Amino acid sequence: MSVGTGHGKPPVPFHEYSGRDCDRGTLTKKEMKELIQKELPLGLASTLAEMEAVLLDMDQNCDGIVSFQEYFTFLGTLVSIYSESLKENK
């Protein structure tokens, strides 16, 4: 997983998906599902139940939407898990 694209864009574009259905600063479940499926094809959620579990984990305050802070926290956790996995496989 790269840290950036080298063009000043984040590796996973929150703001390209946020605001399509609602507030520009948040992701609805629909927007988050689309982002995960298109931008994070890591086997994160292959079934609807797994997708719902990921979304529930991300939505820390249980308001039904994912804020940028919740999203960023989720990405940090993903990077940490991925890094630990790489260390274990050496």
The first five atom37 places (N, CA, C, CB, O) and aatype in JSON, in Angstrom:
{
  "aatype": [12, 15, 19, 7, 16, 7, 8, 7, 11, 14, 14, 19, 14, 13, 8, 6, 18, 15, 7, 1, 3, 4, 3, 1, 7, 16, 10, 16, 11, 11, 6, 12, 11, 6, 10, 9, 5, 11, 6, 10, 14, 10, 7, 10, 0, 15, 16, 10, 0, 6, 12, 6, 0, 19, 10, 10, 3, 12, 3, 5, 2, 4, 3, 7, 9, 19, 15, 13, 5, 6, 18, 13, 16, 13, 10, 7, 16, 10, 19, 15, 9, 18, 15, 6, 15, 10, 11, 6, 2, 11],
  "atom_mask": [
    [1, 1, 1, 1, 1],
    [1, 1, 1, 1, 1],
    [1, 1, 1, 1, 1],
    [1, 1, 1, 0, 1],
    [1, 1, 1, 1, 1],
    [1, 1, 1, 0, 1],
    [1, 1, 1, 1, 1],
    [1, 1, 1, 0, 1],
    [1, 1, 1, 1, 1],
    [1, 1, 1, 1, 1],
    [1, 1, 1, 1, 1],
    [1, 1, 1, 1, 1],
    [1, 1, 1, 1, 1],
    [1, 1, 1, 1, 1],
    [1, 1, 1, 1, 1],
    [1, 1, 1, 1, 1],
    [1, 1, 1, 1, 1],
    [1, 1, 1, 1, 1],
    [1, 1, 1, 0, 1],
    [1, 1, 1, 1, 1],
    [1, 1, 1, 1, 1],
    [1, 1, 1, 1, 1],
    [1, 1, 1, 1, 1],
    [1, 1, 1, 1, 1],
    [1, 1, 1, 0, 1],
    [1, 1, 1, 1, 1],
    [1, 1, 1, 1, 1],
    [1, 1, 1, 1, 1],
    [1, 1, 1, 1, 1],
    [1, 1, 1, 1, 1],
    [1, 1, 1, 1, 1],
    [1, 1, 1, 1, 1],
    [1, 1, 1, 1, 1],
    [1, 1, 1, 1, 1],
    [1, 1, 1, 1, 1],
    [1, 1, 1, 1, 1],
    [1, 1, 1, 1, 1],
    [1, 1, 1, 1, 1],
    [1, 1, 1, 1, 1],
    [1, 1, 1, 1, 1],
    [1, 1, 1, 1, 1],
    [1, 1, 1, 1, 1],
    [1, 1, 1, 0, 1],
    [1, 1, 1, 1, 1],
    [1, 1, 1, 1, 1],
    [1, 1, 1, 1, 1],
    [1, 1, 1, 1, 1],
    [1, 1, 1, 1, 1],
    [1, 1, 1, 1, 1],
    [1, 1, 1, 1, 1],
    [1, 1, 1, 1, 1],
    [1, 1, 1, 1, 1],
    [1, 1, 1, 1, 1],
    [1, 1, 1, 1, 1],
    [1, 1, 1, 1, 1],
    [1, 1, 1, 1, 1],
    [1, 1, 1, 1, 1],
    [1, 1, 1, 1, 1],
    [1, 1, 1, 1, 1],
    [1, 1, 1, 1, 1],
    [1, 1, 1, 1, 1],
    [1, 1, 1, 1, 1],
    [1, 1, 1, 1, 1],
    [1, 1, 1, 0, 1],
    [1, 1, 1, 1, 1],
    [1, 1, 1, 1, 1],
    [1, 1, 1, 1, 1],
    [1, 1, 1, 1, 1],
    [1, 1, 1, 1, 1],
    [1, 1, 1, 1, 1],
    [1, 1, 1, 1, 1],
    [1, 1, 1, 1, 1],
    [1, 1, 1, 1, 1],
    [1, 1, 1, 1, 1],
    [1, 1, 1, 1, 1],
    [1, 1, 1, 0, 1],
    [1, 1, 1, 1, 1],
    [1, 1, 1, 1, 1],
    [1, 1, 1, 1, 1],
    [1, 1, 1, 1, 1],
    [1, 1, 1, 1, 1],
    [1, 1, 1, 1, 1],
    [1, 1, 1, 1, 1],
    [1, 1, 1, 1, 1],
    [1, 1, 1, 1, 1],
    [1, 1, 1, 1, 1],
    [1, 1, 1, 1, 1],
    [1, 1, 1, 1, 1],
    [1, 1, 1, 1, 1],
    [1, 1, 1, 1, 1]
  ],
  "atom_positions": [
    [[0.85, -1.16, 0.0], [0.0, 0.0, 0.0], [0.9, 1.23, 0.0], [-0.97, 0.0, 1.22], [1.75, 1.37, 0.88]],
    [[0.73, 2.1, -0.94], [1.57, 3.28, -1.02], [1.01, 4.39, -0.14], [1.7, 3.76, -2.47], [-0.17, 4.39, 0.22]],
    [[1.87, 5.34, 0.19], [1.45, 6.45, 1.03], [0.74, 7.51, 0.21], [2.65, 7.05, 1.76], [-0.11, 8.23, 0.74]],
    [[1.06, 7.63, -1.02], [0.41, 8.61, -1.89], [0.69, 8.3, -3.34], [0.0, 0.0, 0.0], [1.42, 7.35, -3.66]],
    [[0.12, 9.08, -4.21], [0.29, 8.84, -5.63], [1.43, 9.63, -6.22], [-0.99, 9.17, -6.36], [1.8, 9.42, -7.38]],
    [[2.0, 10.54, -5.44], [3.07, 11.38, -5.97], [2.54, 12.61, -6.69], [0.0, 0.0, 0.0], [3.32, 13.42, -7.18]],
    [[1.24, 12.75, -6.75], [0.63, 13.88, -7.44], [-0.19, 14.74, -6.48], [-0.27, 13.4, -8.58], [-1.06, 15.5, -6.9]],
    [[0.1, 14.62, -5.19], [-0.62, 15.41, -4.21], [-2.0, 14.87, -3.87], [0.0, 0.0, 0.0], [-2.75, 15.53, -3.16]],
    [[-2.34, 13.69, -4.36], [-3.63, 13.08, -4.07], [-3.43, 11.97, -3.05], [-4.29, 12.53, -5.36], [-2.43, 11.26, -3.11]],
    [[-4.37, 11.82, -2.11], [-4.26, 10.71, -1.16], [-4.45, 9.38, -1.88], [-5.3, 10.86, -0.03], [-5.07, 9.34, -2.94]],
    [[-3.92, 8.28, -1.32], [-4.02, 7.0, -1.99], [-5.46, 6.49, -2.12], [-3.2, 5.98, -1.26], [-5.78, 5.78, -3.07]],
    [[-6.32, 6.85, -1.18], [-7.72, 6.45, -1.25], [-8.55, 7.72, -1.11], [-8.09, 5.39, -0.13], [-8.61, 8.3, -0.03]],
    [[-9.19, 8.14, -2.17], [-9.81, 9.47, -2.26], [-11.16, 9.61, -1.55], [-9.99, 9.8, -3.69], [-12.21, 9.44, -2.17]],
    [[-11.13, 9.91, -0.27], [-12.35, 10.11, 0.53], [-13.29, 11.1, -0.14], [-11.99, 10.61, 1.93], [-14.48, 10.81, -0.31]],
    [[-12.77, 12.25, -0.53], [-13.62, 13.31, -1.05], [-14.16, 13.05, -2.46], [-12.87, 14.6, -1.04], [-15.06, 13.75, -2.91]],
    [[-13.62, 12.06, -3.15], [-14.2, 11.69, -4.44], [-15.49, 10.9, -4.26], [-13.2, 10.88, -5.27], [-16.32, 10.83, -5.17]],
    [[-15.67, 10.32, -3.08], [-16.86, 9.51, -2.8], [-17.83, 10.21, -1.85], [-16.45, 8.18, -2.21], [-19.03, 9.97, -1.91]],
    [[-17.31, 11.08, -0.99], [-18.18, 11.74, -0.02], [-19.05, 12.8, -0.7], [-17.35, 12.39, 1.1], [-18.66, 13.41, -1.69]],
    [[-20.23, 12.99, -0.15], [-21.12, 14.04, -0.63], [-21.98, 13.69, -1.81], [0.0, 0.0, 0.0], [-22.77, 14.52, -2.25]],
    [[-21.86, 12.51, -2.34], [-22.71, 12.13, -3.47], [-24.16, 12.01, -3.04], [-22.23, 10.8, -4.08], [-25.07, 12.4, -3.77]],
    [[-24.37, 11.47, -1.83], [-25.73, 11.28, -1.33], [-26.13, 12.3, -0.28], [-25.87, 9.91, -0.76], [-27.32, 12.53, -0.06]],
    [[-25.15, 12.92, 0.37], [-25.47, 13.75, 1.52], [-24.39, 14.81, 1.72], [-25.63, 12.9, 2.8], [-24.02, 15.5, 0.78]],
    [[-23.9, 14.93, 2.92], [-22.89, 15.9, 3.33], [-21.54, 15.61, 2.69], [-22.76, 15.92, 4.86], [-21.11, 14.46, 2.66]],
    [[-20.88, 16.62, 2.19], [-19.57, 16.49, 1.53], [-18.48, 15.98, 2.48], [-19.14, 17.82, 0.94], [-17.48, 15.42, 2.03]],
    [[-18.66, 16.18, 3.78], [-17.64, 15.78, 4.75], [-17.85, 14.41, 5.35], [0.0, 0.0, 0.0], [-17.13, 14.02, 6.27]],
    [[-18.82, 13.66, 4.83], [-19.1, 12.33, 5.37], [-19.38, 11.35, 4.24], [-20.3, 12.37, 6.33], [-19.64, 11.73, 3.1]],
    [[-19.31, 10.08, 4.59], [-19.65, 9.0, 3.66], [-20.87, 8.27, 4.18], [-18.46, 8.03, 3.46], [-20.91, 7.86, 5.34]],
    [[-21.87, 8.1, 3.33], [-23.01, 7.26, 3.68], [-22.57, 5.8, 3.51], [-24.27, 7.59, 2.79], [-21.5, 5.53, 2.98]],
    [[-23.41, 4.88, 3.96], [-23.09, 3.46, 3.79], [-22.89, 3.13, 2.31], [-24.21, 2.57, 4.38], [-21.96, 2.41, 1.94]],
    [[-23.76, 3.67, 1.48], [-23.67, 3.42, 0.04], [-22.34, 3.93, -0.53], [-24.86, 4.08, -0.7], [-21.67, 3.23, -1.29]],
    [[-21.97, 5.15, -0.15], [-20.7, 5.73, -0.63], [-19.5, 4.94, -0.12], [-20.58, 7.2, -0.2], [-18.55, 4.71, -0.86]],
    [[-19.55, 4.52, 1.15], [-18.44, 3.77, 1.73], [-18.3, 2.4, 1.08], [-18.64, 3.62, 3.23], [-17.18, 1.96, 0.81]],
    [[-19.41, 1.74, 0.82], [-19.37, 0.45, 0.14], [-18.71, 0.59, -1.23], [-20.79, -0.13, -0.02], [-17.87, -0.23, -1.6]],
    [[-19.08, 1.62, -1.96], [-18.51, 1.85, -3.29], [-17.0, 2.11, -3.19], [-19.2, 3.04, -3.98], [-16.22, 1.57, -3.97]],
    [[-16.6, 2.93, -2.22], [-15.18, 3.23, -2.03], [-14.4, 1.96, -1.7], [-15.0, 4.27, -0.91], [-13.34, 1.72, -2.28]],
    [[-14.92, 1.15, -0.78], [-14.22, -0.09, -0.4], [-14.11, -1.03, -1.6], [-14.96, -0.8, 0.76], [-13.04, -1.58, -1.85]],
    [[-15.19, -1.21, -2.33], [-15.18, -2.13, -3.45], [-14.25, -1.68, -4.58], [-16.59, -2.29, -3.99], [-13.59, -2.51, -5.21]],
    [[-14.19, -0.37, -4.84], [-13.39, 0.13, -5.96], [-11.96, 0.49, -5.6], [-14.06, 1.32, -6.56], [-11.06, 0.35, -6.42]],
    [[-11.74, 0.96, -4.37], [-10.43, 1.49, -4.01], [-9.64, 0.62, -3.05], [-10.59, 2.84, -3.42], [-8.42, 0.75, -2.97]],
    [[-10.3, -0.26, -2.31], [-9.62, -1.09, -1.33], [-9.9, -2.57, -1.58], [-10.04, -0.7, 0.08], [-10.46, -3.25, -0.72]],
    [[-9.53, -3.08, -2.74], [-9.82, -4.48, -3.05], [-8.85, -5.42, -2.33], [-9.75, -4.72, -4.57], [-8.07, -6.13, -2.96]],
    [[-8.91, -5.42, -1.0], [-7.99, -6.21, -0.19], [-8.66, -7.45, 0.38], [-7.43, -5.37, 0.93], [-8.11, -8.08, 1.28]],
    [[-9.81, -7.81, -0.13], [-10.53, -8.92, 0.45], [-11.16, -8.53, 1.77], [0.0, 0.0, 0.0], [-11.48, -9.39, 2.6]],
    [[-11.33, -7.23, 1.97], [-11.88, -6.7, 3.22], [-13.28, -7.2, 3.49], [-11.88, -5.21, 3.19], [-13.61, -7.59, 4.61]],
    [[-14.08, -7.18, 2.49], [-15.48, -7.53, 2.69], [-16.02, -8.15, 1.42], [-16.32, -6.28, 3.09], [-16.44, -7.46, 0.49]],
    [[-16.02, -9.46, 1.38], [-16.48, -10.13, 0.17], [-17.97, -10.44, 0.2], [-15.7, -11.4, -0.05], [-18.58, -10.67, -0.84]],
    [[-18.56, -10.45, 1.39], [-20.0, -10.68, 1.5], [-20.67, -9.44, 2.07], [-20.29, -11.91, 2.38], [-20.02, -8.56, 2.62]],
    [[-21.97, -9.39, 1.94], [-22.73, -8.26, 2.46], [-22.59, -8.18, 3.99], [-24.22, -8.38, 2.08], [-22.47, -7.09, 4.54]],
    [[-22.59, -9.32, 4.66], [-22.44, -9.34, 6.13], [-21.08, -8.79, 6.54], [-22.63, -10.77, 6.68], [-20.97, -8.04, 7.51]],
    [[-20.03, -9.17, 5.8], [-18.69, -8.66, 6.11], [-18.62, -7.16, 5.86], [-17.64, -9.39, 5.27], [-17.98, -6.44, 6.62]],
    [[-19.26, -6.69, 4.81], [-19.28, -5.26, 4.5], [-19.98, -4.5, 5.62], [-19.98, -5.0, 3.14], [-19.49, -3.45, 6.05]],
    [[-21.1, -5.01, 6.08], [-21.82, -4.36, 7.18], [-20.96, -4.32, 8.44], [-23.15, -5.11, 7.47], [-20.98, -3.32, 9.17]],
    [[-20.21, -5.38, 8.71], [-19.34, -5.42, 9.89], [-18.24, -4.37, 9.77], [-18.74, -6.82, 10.06], [-17.92, -3.71, 10.76]],
    [[-17.65, -4.22, 8.6], [-16.61, -3.21, 8.38], [-17.19, -1.82, 8.59], [-16.01, -3.33, 6.95], [-16.57, -0.98, 9.24]],
    [[-18.36, -1.58, 8.04], [-19.0, -0.27, 8.18], [-19.35, 0.03, 9.64], [-20.26, -0.2, 7.32], [-19.19, 1.17, 10.09]],
    [[-19.82, -0.96, 10.38], [-20.11, -0.76, 11.8], [-18.84, -0.44, 12.58], [-20.79, -2.0, 12.39], [-18.86, 0.4, 13.47]],
    [[-17.75, -1.11, 12.24], [-16.46, -0.83, 12.9], [-16.0, 0.59, 12.62], [-15.4, -1.82, 12.44], [-15.47, 1.26, 13.51]],
    [[-16.19, 1.05, 11.41], [-15.76, 2.39, 11.03], [-16.59, 3.48, 11.68], [-15.81, 2.55, 9.54], [-16.06, 4.51, 12.1]],
    [[-17.88, 3.26, 11.78], [-18.82, 4.27, 12.31], [-18.75, 4.26, 13.84], [-20.28, 3.99, 11.81], [-19.63, 3.72, 14.5]],
    [[-17.71, 4.86, 14.37], [-17.43, 4.81, 15.8], [-18.51, 5.43, 16.68], [-16.13, 5.48, 16.08], [-18.73, 4.97, 17.79]],
    [[-19.18, 6.46, 16.2], [-20.21, 7.11, 17.02], [-21.62, 6.63, 16.67], [-20.13, 8.62, 16.86], [-22.61, 7.16, 17.17]],
    [[-21.72, 5.63, 15.8], [-22.99, 4.98, 15.45], [-24.06, 5.94, 14.94], [-23.52, 4.25, 16.65], [-25.24, 5.81, 15.28]],
    [[-23.64, 6.91, 14.11], [-24.61, 7.85, 13.56], [-25.06, 7.49, 12.14], [-24.04, 9.24, 13.57], [-25.82, 8.23, 11.52]],
    [[-24.58, 6.35, 11.64], [-25.01, 5.9, 10.33], [-24.21, 6.44, 9.16], [0.0, 0.0, 0.0], [-24.48, 6.09, 8.01]],
    [[-23.23, 7.3, 9.44], [-22.35, 7.84, 8.4], [-20.91, 7.76, 8.89], [-22.74, 9.31, 8.05], [-20.66, 7.62, 10.09]],
    [[-19.97, 7.84, 7.97], [-18.55, 7.78, 8.31], [-17.94, 9.15, 8.05], [-17.81, 6.68, 7.48], [-17.94, 9.64, 6.92]],
    [[-17.43, 9.76, 9.11], [-16.76, 11.07, 8.98], [-15.34, 10.86, 8.47], [-16.75, 11.83, 10.34], [-14.84, 9.73, 8.44]],
    [[-14.7, 11.94, 8.06], [-13.33, 11.84, 7.6], [-12.44, 11.31, 8.72], [-12.81, 13.2, 7.11], [-11.55, 10.49, 8.46]],
    [[-12.66, 11.74, 9.96], [-11.86, 11.27, 11.09], [-12.03, 9.76, 11.3], [-12.25, 12.02, 12.38], [-11.06, 9.05, 11.52]],
    [[-13.27, 9.28, 11.22], [-13.52, 7.84, 11.36], [-12.85, 7.07, 10.23], [-15.04, 7.55, 11.38], [-12.26, 6.01, 10.45]],
    [[-12.93, 7.59, 9.04], [-12.31, 6.97, 7.87], [-10.8, 6.93, 8.01], [-12.7, 7.74, 6.59], [-10.17, 5.9, 7.74]],
    [[-10.21, 8.04, 8.44], [-8.76, 8.13, 8.59], [-8.28, 7.16, 9.68], [-8.35, 9.58, 8.93], [-7.23, 6.53, 9.52]],
    [[-9.03, 7.05, 10.76], [-8.7, 6.1, 11.83], [-8.74, 4.68, 11.28], [-9.69, 6.24, 13.02], [-7.86, 3.87, 11.59]],
    [[-9.75, 4.38, 10.48], [-9.87, 3.06, 9.85], [-8.66, 2.76, 8.97], [-11.16, 2.98, 9.02], [-8.12, 1.66, 9.02]],
    [[-8.25, 3.73, 8.15], [-7.09, 3.51, 7.28], [-5.83, 3.27, 8.1], [-6.88, 4.72, 6.35], [-5.01, 2.42, 7.74]],
    [[-5.66, 4.01, 9.19], [-4.51, 3.8, 10.06], [-4.48, 2.39, 10.62], [0.0, 0.0, 0.0], [-3.43, 1.76, 10.7]],
    [[-5.64, 1.91, 11.02], [-5.75, 0.54, 11.54], [-5.41, -0.47, 10.45], [-7.16, 0.28, 12.08], [-4.69, -1.44, 10.7]],
    [[-5.91, -0.25, 9.25], [-5.61, -1.14, 8.12], [-4.11, -1.2, 7.84], [-6.35, -0.68, 6.86], [-3.55, -2.28, 7.64]],
    [[-3.47, -0.05, 7.82], [-2.03, 0.02, 7.55], [-1.27, -0.73, 8.63], [-1.55, 1.49, 7.46], [-0.33, -1.46, 8.34]],
    [[-1.67, -0.56, 9.87], [-1.02, -1.23, 10.99], [-1.16, -2.75, 10.88], [-1.61, -0.75, 12.32], [-0.18, -3.48, 11.06]],
    [[-2.36, -3.22, 10.59], [-2.6, -4.66, 10.43], [-1.79, -5.21, 9.26], [-4.1, -4.94, 10.21], [-1.17, -6.27, 9.37]],
    [[-1.79, -4.49, 8.17], [-1.05, -4.91, 6.97], [0.44, -4.98, 7.26], [-1.33, -3.96, 5.8], [1.11, -5.92, 6.84]],
    [[0.95, -3.99, 7.97], [2.37, -3.95, 8.33], [2.75, -5.13, 9.22], [2.7, -2.63, 9.03], [3.78, -5.77, 9.01]],
    [[1.91, -5.42, 10.22], [2.17, -6.55, 11.11], [2.14, -7.86, 10.35], [1.15, -6.59, 12.25], [2.93, -8.77, 10.61]],
    [[1.22, -7.97, 9.41], [1.12, -9.17, 8.58], [2.39, -9.38, 7.76], [-0.09, -9.08, 7.66], [2.86, -10.51, 7.63]],
    [[2.92, -8.31, 7.21], [4.15, -8.4, 6.42], [5.32, -8.84, 7.3], [4.46, -7.05, 5.75], [6.16, -9.64, 6.87]],
    [[5.39, -8.33, 8.51], [6.47, -8.7, 9.43], [6.41, -10.18, 9.77], [6.41, -7.87, 10.72], [7.44, -10.85, 9.83]],
    [[5.19, -10.7, 10.0], [5.0, -12.1, 10.36], [5.35, -13.03, 9.21], [3.57, -12.34, 10.8], [5.76, -14.17, 9.44]],
    [[5.2, -12.59, 7.99], [5.43, -13.43, 6.82], [6.87, -13.41, 6.33], [4.54, -13.0, 5.7], [7.18, -14.03, 5.31]],
    [[7.75, -12.72, 7.03], [9.16, -12.67, 6.61], [9.89, -13.91, 7.03], [9.86, -11.45, 7.18], [11.08, -14.04, 6.76]]
  ]
}
